[in-house]
Amino acid sequence: MASWAVLTEQTVWISPLATGFTVICDRCAELGETFPSVHATLSLEHLRGTIDCPRGHQIRVERDGR
């Protein structure tokens, strides 16, 4: 029997011209962490990226281009 887990992905959308931003890690907030915020950067040349919170949770970042 194979074991597997479905992981829900955290995705945040940032402004088209943002390079520095602060987001909330949903996983940390669910676990009751006191400061679940993550400070990160994404250069203007990139439309998307991935960051890790200090506790290791992965967050996908998408640049809003709509």
PECORUR-V91783 format. One record per pair of residues at least 24 apart in sequence whose C-alpha atoms are under 6 Angstrom apart, sorted by the first residue. I is the first residue (numbers start at 1). GAP is how many residues later the second one is. If there is no record, write none. Layout:
[[I;GAP] [I;GAP]]
This chain:
[[10;49] [11;48] [11;49] [11;50] [12;49] [13;48] [13;49] [13;50] [13;51] [14;49] [14;50] [15;49] [16;47] [16;48] [16;49] [19;24]]
